[in-house]
Amino acid sequence: MKKKTVKTKAPAETETPLNGSESKEVKARELEGESEDETVVSDKAPNPVVKASKPARNNKSSKGLNQQFLDLFWNLADKDASARVSASLEIIKQIESPLCSESQLEYSIGRLVQGLASSRECARHGYYITLVGILKSVNATRLTNKTVHDAIKDRLEAEGSKKERIDQHVGQVLAYGAFVKSGRLTDKKEMLEVVDHLIIGSKVKNYIQPVAYGFLEELCQQVDKGTFNEIVWPALKKELSLSWENQTFDTLNLLLVVHNKFPKVVDERFWKSVFGSSSISDPQCFSELTTLILTHSSPGDHPLFTRLGSSLSESGKLLDFWCGHLEPALESPTKLKSVTAMTMLTSFLKVVDEEMVGKMLQKNMMSVIVTVLQTKDDSSFELADSTLESIKTVLARDTISPEAQTSIMENLLNNSGHVAFDKNTNTRFICNVSSFLKKETIVSMVDIYRSFVAESSRTQDKITLIQHLTKLISHPAMQREVDWKASQLVFLAQWAYFTPTASKVFTSAAKETFHRALDHPCKKLEDLSTFLSKAFEQVNQLVPDSGISDEVKALWNNLQKDVQKIQKKNRTTKQADSWTGQFFLVMYISMGFELLRQPALASEVIAELDTCYQKATEKETKKSKAAKAKEFETDPHWLEVVTDILLSLLSRNQHLLRSIVVSVWSLLAEHITPNALQQVLDVIDPSKKETPLVDADEDVESDLSDEEDGPEEEEEAEQKEVEDSEAEEDDEGEDEFSDEMDEEETITDKLRMKIHEALGDSAALTDTESVDIDDLSDGQMESLDKALGSAFQEFRKARPLRKNVNKLPKEGTALMHFRLRCLDLMEVLTDKELSISLSAAAMMPLLSLLEVTVKEPLHKPLMDRTRIVLRKLTNIRRFTDSKDIGMEDLVKLLQILFSKPYAKRTLMPYISEDLVQCCSFVLRCTLHLTRVSDSAAGLTNGKGKDGHVEVDGVYQLYRSNLSKFFLKRDSPVPFGVFSRALVYPWPDAGFLMESLIEYAFGPTILKNRKLLAVQLLTALFRNSTALSAMGQPLLTKRLHSLLQSSQRVVEEAGSESTKPKYLNELFILLRVVLLCPEVAKLKGSSASASPAGGVGTGDDAQLWEPFKAALTVFTAKGLGKQKDLRKNHSLLARRMGLALDETITAPVRATAAAGGRSTTTKSSSSSSSSLKGGKVGTAAKSTRANGSKAAVAAEGESGVMTTTKKPKSNRPGDKEKKEAKKRRMTASAEGFTDVTFAQVDMDIDVPPEVNDNEPESPLVAQEVVGHRKKRSKETGKSTAGIQNTNGNQVESLVEVKEEKSKKKKTKKNDKSLQDEETSSPLSAVDEESAGKKLRKRQTTVGTTADDRRGETTGTPSPAKKKKKRKSTID
């Protein structure tokens, strides 16, 4: 019989969907029993894996299941872990559901068990976690263990090819492991069966053993001692009682687990009988243990290493095992040994003490790590890198001792064979761990570096080490170790300048490193001066015997005398005056070290410093004022000379010099003079053409190379360069333009010649003539095309390249960098307290520089830096003094700022906020000057109460520019200039109120500017300083004008000229006015309600009564429909004592007579009634969305204001009313209409109409509670026309047909319908008359409401269909 080959393939992750009517369910049934490999099937003995019976059985078991549920099983094999978890959780959720059937549960268990044998990627992960979850969540009664065992035997029977049988064994191990994981093994017989299956499965393949023994390990941790001795240990003893030659990582690990959990089972007798030693920590077994570890491989971090490390560490035998056995075995490492050793070291570092880590980094171990790191292509490179990360983790621990950290670093550097560890391993390990190092560790590392530099001959390694040594000098842990830092600096100087035997390459690198070490200043200037002094003293001892020139030695000796003189004087100087000595000490010593590198520059600076020091330290002598003035005119102040020196150093492209300047500038900042500051500002100010820019394009490398040529050659080269630049400066533009034109003309001539050659016979034609194409043949046309193409191609190649417009020229870049450094000096000044004169002088140059750079993309770094410094300057709140500047100067400065928007109109979008900052700063300075002058004159802050401004110049500037802002359409002045001024406590700001009221309500002002004026008024009424300075009479007058204008606006509300946003801002303003404490002090300014309710009377309500009447009319119109407007209108009304949830009577022409009580009701037409106790006439007209007319009451009668939306209220009975309303709405939704609910404060008791056909209301209410959905579907009743009278709730429920309506139109019209309804009053009468009138009115109101609803929604109203309308009153 021939055998047929059946090729089956498992579905891939990117499988395409089935065609036609096939579904995933069908696909699942067909592929559930299939294998991935080719299977040879005999006709006599069909393979049970692919036999037809299983798909048929699966088809039956999955019949009737939801397709979405079946799709979840395919998602269990998704490569995305989150998708697998989501599918697993969803399956477990559906299985836990009470709606899950037995067939669904049986199918799920079978499908999951069979999926454990799948060889698809990630399939076993998803199926395993889902099976464990079901076993844990479903109780044993519903899902018995026997069901799962039967599924395992049925689905995972080891049959088929070798590959299939292995997959089935893997599935069995995972299935039985799921029992262990879920904790379902309570039966001892079943537990023994599971243990036997796991042991059998572990012997099928080596890679199955870790999985099976992992489950056995977990089982040992779960069971108690009795169960272990009775069931588990008899089955495991034979498998674990193996000699060293037969032991594996898994068996030894499980043995250690059993020993730790049950020490009396695996005791000393067991160890001696099996291994010949008392325990795993016995040195007698270390040799066999080392052989076992290094001859076996592990697929990752095996738990054996962690347990072994813990056992050895606890017994104190760790170093005996590591240094005595493992370390010698790594002397000739193989790849297997290297991988195992690094894996074990990584595991040991997690459990051993920090003191042991350094001792474990022996020579052979470090050699293995370094060898792997040097070959990045090695497959074990990641493992070596992980080992370094483990060491780094130990070093970074907060609990590690300095001794342990030092031991680790010493062994790592000494035993690795390369002190320059990072360079030789091509890593950044030392650099990364440097931030964690402690002081003692850094000292030890530097000693190792210095020893290597002194003894080794490897130049590149030595250079690397001194560079890292320089970084360690500035380490945060060594900031206060001045003596140690000075000794390291001297070490570098010795190799840089005083060691003739060193190579030139190393000497050059040492010089650069030495000056770089000086470039790490201390945090405190006192520490910096001490550090430099100690280093200078030690270097001074090396100078006499060095090989430097005699000229430099002479300069050094003179400098040494000056330094000693300053140090001696500083000892006797007070601390307050010691800043001068510290400044010159730092400068002298810094220039002394600079003598060794640039003698010419340093000697020039030292000579100027000598003169400045003499000026700064000379004693004051008795001189006449004329002599002092003459001396001041002839000789500048020494601070100005020093500033010039610092700027010249700052202009050089050397970071060390810049660091020195910034360090000493902080000392001079508090004593800077205006002329000295002006020197810095001249560099910043773009209008100044001359700047002290010296050698800006010179870099550090050129300085080092030029140093070897000598000072004379350097001076000659610099002089020649200056002369050449001066000679070329005048003709630079013309020469550049002429060169470009000549070059372009030459290329154009060549192109013309090429074209003439290409034209051939037509070459004699002039440029104005042309060739007739029609006269040319096809061949001539083709040859002409080729000739012209080659000519233009050569022209394109010969065309000169355009200059890079995205890059600044060299000179522009140098100037930008110089200005950035000067901005650093300015930022240091902003951190100090400056005088007003210095601050004001620095502001305009910064603003001018910002104007120049704000639109230039290439100057963006300079622009950002300038903006930061300007913001810091204008945010200064405290000033040292107000000398050397007057109020006229500040007014002139403010006038310049106000003229900026008109002169720099195009820049306003970019610098408007900065201009606002500057104007606010000048205003702050004027107020400071005013306070200083008032305190000097003995005046108080009540100067403005007489109705006059304090600083007329500033006030007039703001007033005139405010007028231009509102009267001119295109005013470029930023709005923030005025808003900031009105917020600031400026007493004169209140006098701008008259102008602002005119601009806020003027008919000729633009609408958007009116809105801004209202906002400015709001800010002004929040400024109590400005309002108090106005005085009460003036403030009362302005307030009266404001309220009159506001009244006119509110009365005209609803027209097209009044915008809702403007009304919103106006209501906010008036509410702020009501809350203003200064306004509350005014007589007749209170707008709140009287204690008895209603409107305040007498003088207390004189100002606000007209506006309250206008607000009442505005409310009656129902114009406040927008959310913000409605909110602020409600807040204002409440603040004025107008309650929006009840009728508010306001006198329109005269005060209404007392005696009647007005109520609120919804009505569609006006009505009047004569009631007991008085007569009240009302008129109300319903309003529409298109427009509305105010309800106007007759003379002697009261007006009515209503709103449909009731705000929250705390009045008695409101809570009960709301609850009753909720019950009525619930009842209407259930379909019954005659239920009466009790209510609080019922003035009128109207008996409901009795309908014999309907059940009694209490019974109906009780019946409907549990059948809400059913009743609502059957009846389809809705609520129409809810009336709210004084304490009476009247509800008319009408049965209508359900029809579809347009949602958007319905919502819009329903909202307008609520706003349109107005009220008419009703008083209490006897029950009979009230009942008749209420029923009559309710019928009318319900009809009207339903008619309107029919118009808006399209639903037929009950008024139009009288036969189906049904009204009841409850």
Disulfide bonds with the S-S distance in Angstrom:
none
